[in-house]
Amino acid sequence: MARNRGIMSEKLKEEIAKELGVYDVVKNRGWGDVTSRDCGNMVAKAIEIAERSIDKAK
């Protein structure tokens, strides 16, 4: 099964990482060193942003 990559733009990922305080890890060591918990928090934040976007469109 093919994996979907690039669904979230790099810019959005970086903005969320900055907001959650993990951007220094990304900048200094790369996405591979971001903890699973922080990645989960980033996904939750992205979903929150998407839901707000949908609500505004209604």
ZAGUTOR-211904 format. One record per atom (N, C-alpha, C, CB): residue number from 0; x, y, z. Coordinates in Angstrom, 3 decimals, decimal comma. Glycine has a CB too. Layout:
! residues N
(NUM; (X; Y; Z))
...
END
This chain:
! residues 58
(0; (0,846; -1,178; 0,000))
(0; (0,000; 0,000; 0,000))
(0; (0,889; 1,239; 0,000))
(0; (-0,961; -0,001; 1,221))
(1; (0,639; 2,149; -0,885))
(1; (1,447; 3,358; -0,993))
(1; (1,141; 4,314; 0,152))
(1; (1,205; 4,047; -2,337))
(2; (2,167; 4,965; 0,641))
(2; (1,996; 5,936; 1,721))
(2; (1,763; 7,308; 1,125))
(2; (3,225; 5,953; 2,662))
(3; (0,843; 8,033; 1,707))
(3; (0,598; 9,408; 1,278))
(3; (1,611; 10,311; 1,951))
(3; (-0,855; 9,858; 1,612))
(4; (2,412; 10,959; 1,175))
(4; (3,403; 11,889; 1,717))
(4; (3,065; 13,285; 1,233))
(4; (4,853; 11,489; 1,298))
(5; (3,405; 14,248; 2,036))
(5; (3,242; 15,626; 1,627))
(5; (1,821; 16,144; 1,711))
(5; (3,725; 15,782; 0,258))
(6; (0,993; 15,521; 2,539))
(6; (-0,375; 16,005; 2,676))
(6; (-0,386; 17,353; 3,383))
(6; (-1,239; 14,987; 3,443))
(7; (0,491; 17,503; 4,370))
(7; (0,609; 18,770; 5,085))
(7; (1,853; 19,486; 4,547))
(7; (0,698; 18,547; 6,651))
(8; (1,712; 20,735; 4,183))
(8; (2,845; 21,463; 3,603))
(8; (3,951; 21,650; 4,642))
(8; (2,387; 22,835; 3,058))
(9; (5,160; 21,777; 4,156))
(9; (6,298; 22,023; 5,049))
(9; (6,079; 23,307; 5,848))
(9; (7,616; 22,113; 4,242))
(10; (5,524; 24,314; 5,193))
(10; (5,292; 25,586; 5,870))
(10; (4,334; 25,403; 7,050))
(10; (4,731; 26,626; 4,881))
(11; (3,248; 24,672; 6,838))
(11; (2,282; 24,436; 7,912))
(11; (2,919; 23,620; 9,025))
(11; (1,032; 23,718; 7,373))
(12; (3,683; 22,583; 8,669))
(12; (4,345; 21,772; 9,691))
(12; (5,292; 22,631; 10,528))
(12; (5,116; 20,606; 9,041))
(13; (6,039; 23,507; 9,869))
(13; (6,967; 24,366; 10,594))
(13; (6,230; 25,342; 11,499))
(13; (7,853; 25,126; 9,620))
(14; (5,122; 25,903; 11,023))
(14; (4,335; 26,832; 11,843))
(14; (3,789; 26,129; 13,085))
(14; (3,174; 27,432; 11,020))
(15; (3,278; 24,914; 12,909))
(15; (2,749; 24,166; 14,045))
(15; (3,884; 23,796; 15,004))
(15; (2,007; 22,893; 13,563))
(16; (5,014; 23,377; 14,474))
(16; (6,166; 23,035; 15,317))
(16; (6,610; 24,238; 16,142))
(16; (7,335; 22,526; 14,454))
(17; (6,609; 25,420; 15,527))
(17; (6,964; 26,638; 16,265))
(17; (5,960; 26,898; 17,370))
(17; (7,036; 27,850; 15,320))
(18; (4,682; 26,767; 17,050))
(18; (3,623; 27,020; 18,021))
(18; (3,717; 26,057; 19,207))
(18; (2,250; 26,899; 17,352))
(19; (4,100; 24,810; 18,940))
(19; (4,182; 23,810; 20,000))
(19; (5,563; 23,746; 20,660))
(19; (3,828; 22,455; 19,443))
(20; (6,489; 24,566; 20,180))
(20; (7,806; 24,646; 20,806))
(20; (8,774; 23,543; 20,436))
(20; (7,644; 24,651; 22,254))
(21; (8,576; 22,895; 19,314))
(21; (9,497; 21,823; 18,899))
(21; (10,286; 22,186; 17,641))
(21; (8,719; 20,534; 18,655))
(22; (10,164; 23,415; 17,184))
(22; (10,838; 23,797; 15,945))
(22; (12,355; 23,734; 16,072))
(22; (10,419; 25,193; 15,535))
(23; (12,889; 24,016; 17,264))
(23; (14,346; 23,948; 17,437))
(23; (14,866; 22,543; 17,158))
(23; (14,740; 24,379; 18,857))
(24; (14,121; 21,533; 17,577))
(24; (14,512; 20,148; 17,304))
(24; (14,530; 19,913; 15,798))
(24; (13,546; 19,147; 18,002))
(25; (13,480; 20,370; 15,128))
(25; (13,386; 20,197; 13,676))
(25; (14,542; 20,914; 12,981))
(25; (12,031; 20,729; 13,150))
(26; (14,772; 22,137; 13,383))
(26; (15,808; 22,955; 12,741))
(26; (17,199; 22,374; 12,966))
(26; (15,755; 24,390; 13,268))
(27; (17,463; 21,902; 14,179))
(27; (18,809; 21,437; 14,510))
(27; (19,071; 19,972; 14,174))
(27; (19,058; 21,651; 15,957))
(28; (18,049; 19,115; 14,292))
(28; (18,278; 17,686; 14,118))
(28; (17,380; 17,030; 13,086))
(28; (18,101; 17,002; 15,413))
(29; (16,339; 17,714; 12,622))
(29; (15,457; 17,159; 11,603))
(29; (14,188; 16,564; 12,183))
(29; (16,182; 16,115; 10,815))
(30; (13,240; 16,257; 11,279))
(30; (11,940; 15,734; 11,689))
(30; (12,062; 14,379; 12,367))
(30; (11,020; 15,627; 10,493))
(31; (13,068; 13,617; 12,048))
(31; (13,230; 12,284; 12,622))
(31; (13,466; 12,269; 14,115))
(31; (14,350; 11,598; 11,959))
(32; (13,901; 13,383; 14,675))
(32; (14,157; 13,457; 16,114))
(32; (13,001; 14,056; 16,898))
(32; (15,396; 14,261; 16,368))
(33; (11,907; 14,380; 16,233))
(33; (10,720; 14,875; 16,939))
(33; (10,060; 13,660; 17,589))
(33; (9,715; 15,635; 15,956))
(34; (9,692; 13,780; 18,868))
(34; (9,120; 12,639; 19,582))
(34; (7,753; 12,262; 19,024))
(34; (9,006; 12,950; 21,073))
(35; (7,371; 11,021; 19,280))
(35; (6,054; 10,543; 18,845))
(35; (4,947; 11,391; 19,460))
(35; (5,860; 9,061; 19,224))
(36; (5,106; 11,727; 20,720))
(36; (4,106; 12,550; 21,405))
(36; (3,965; 13,905; 20,708))
(36; (4,488; 12,748; 22,893))
(37; (5,107; 14,529; 20,386))
(37; (5,050; 15,831; 19,711))
(37; (4,439; 15,710; 18,321))
(37; (6,450; 16,442; 19,612))
(38; (4,752; 14,618; 17,614))
(38; (4,138; 14,402; 16,297))
(38; (2,626; 14,258; 16,440))
(38; (4,735; 13,145; 15,611))
(39; (2,192; 13,520; 17,447))
(39; (0,759; 13,373; 17,701))
(39; (0,112; 14,707; 18,017))
(39; (0,520; 12,399; 18,844))
(40; (0,801; 15,517; 18,804))
(40; (0,277; 16,850; 19,115))
(40; (0,194; 17,724; 17,866))
(40; (1,153; 17,531; 20,171))
(41; (1,158; 17,555; 16,971))
(41; (1,129; 18,315; 15,725))
(41; (-0,050; 17,891; 14,854))
(41; (2,444; 18,134; 14,960))
(42; (-0,314; 16,594; 14,799))
(42; (-1,459; 16,095; 14,023))
(42; (-2,756; 16,631; 14,615))
(42; (-1,479; 14,542; 13,997))
(43; (-2,864; 16,590; 15,929))
(43; (-4,072; 17,104; 16,593))
(43; (-4,270; 18,585; 16,282))
(43; (-3,985; 16,890; 18,121))
(44; (-3,191; 19,343; 16,295))
(44; (-3,266; 20,773; 15,990))
(44; (-3,669; 20,980; 14,533))
(44; (-1,914; 21,465; 16,278))
(45; (-3,127; 20,185; 13,624))
(45; (-3,481; 20,299; 12,204))
(45; (-4,956; 19,994; 11,997))
(45; (-2,619; 19,349; 11,349))
(46; (-5,476; 18,993; 12,702))
(46; (-6,900; 18,660; 12,600))
(46; (-7,740; 19,821; 13,128))
(46; (-7,221; 17,356; 13,382))
(47; (-7,318; 20,396; 14,241))
(47; (-8,021; 21,553; 14,807))
(47; (-8,068; 22,710; 13,807))
(47; (-7,339; 22,010; 16,112))
(48; (-6,954; 22,986; 13,162))
(48; (-6,889; 24,057; 12,166))
(48; (-7,819; 23,745; 10,996))
(48; (-5,437; 24,249; 11,663))
(49; (-7,806; 22,491; 10,532))
(49; (-8,661; 22,093; 9,414))
(49; (-10,134; 22,225; 9,777))
(49; (-8,353; 20,654; 8,990))
(50; (-10,478; 21,812; 10,988))
(50; (-11,880; 21,921; 11,421))
(50; (-12,333; 23,378; 11,501))
(50; (-12,070; 21,245; 12,785))
(51; (-11,449; 24,245; 11,993))
(51; (-11,799; 25,671; 12,031))
(51; (-11,987; 26,219; 10,632))
(51; (-10,722; 26,475; 12,764))
(52; (-11,160; 25,766; 9,708))
(52; (-11,256; 26,204; 8,319))
(52; (-12,581; 25,771; 7,706))
(52; (-10,088; 25,648; 7,500))
(53; (-12,998; 24,550; 7,995))
(53; (-14,270; 24,037; 7,485))
(53; (-15,427; 24,831; 8,073))
(53; (-14,428; 22,538; 7,812))
(54; (-15,363; 25,108; 9,378))
(54; (-16,438; 25,869; 10,038))
(54; (-16,579; 27,269; 9,445))
(54; (-16,170; 25,970; 11,548))
(55; (-15,454; 27,887; 9,095))
(55; (-15,494; 29,226; 8,500))
(55; (-16,119; 29,193; 7,104))
(55; (-14,078; 29,819; 8,428))
(56; (-15,942; 28,080; 6,409))
(56; (-16,445; 27,961; 5,037))
(56; (-17,953; 27,742; 5,004))
(56; (-15,742; 26,817; 4,315))
(57; (-18,532; 27,355; 6,124))
(57; (-19,966; 27,076; 6,155))
(57; (-20,795; 28,325; 6,152))
(57; (-20,311; 26,259; 7,352))
END
